[in-house]
Amino acid sequence: MPMFKSTVAEERANFSERLRSAAGAAHVPLGPTDFARAFNVRAGEDSVTSHAVRKWMVGESIPTQGKIVILAAWLGVSSAWLRFGEGEAQSLSATVMSEAAISTADLAMLRAIASLPEPARHSIRDIVAVMVHNFSAKNSN
């Protein structure tokens, strides 16, 4: 039985190391409160507390598979690598923007826009297109 406990402890420590490494590479804050806040914007109803994040970061626990999938997508790594250290770390091609590149505030704004009815979303897309065009024209002069 003690051998099993040692293996579980090692598994948690290894997960913690991979999580901190992926978060650092994605320039995600490692503080439990900031990390939890940013995670929760992405997680919807699968939110976590800063206490749970602290336990992940120090190797005291491993999140559920659903949370690992969210973490992996956010940090731009494969869920198999994040959970078990298997395969390649990167899950996204270089041409795909990782959610880690989107600020928490911008992601919250995108979620709010997505909750609006289609006509309102269409209007917002039109406004953004005009602003991008005007900004591009102004900076190309």
Secondary structure, DSSP 4 states (H G I P E B T S, - for coil): -HHHHHHHHHHHHHHHHHHHHHHHHTT---SHHHHHHHHHHHHTTS---HHHHHHHHTTS----HHHHHHHHHHHTB-HHHHHH--S-SB-S-TTSPPGGGS-HHHHHHHHHHHTS-HHHHHHHHHHHHHHHHHHHHHHH-
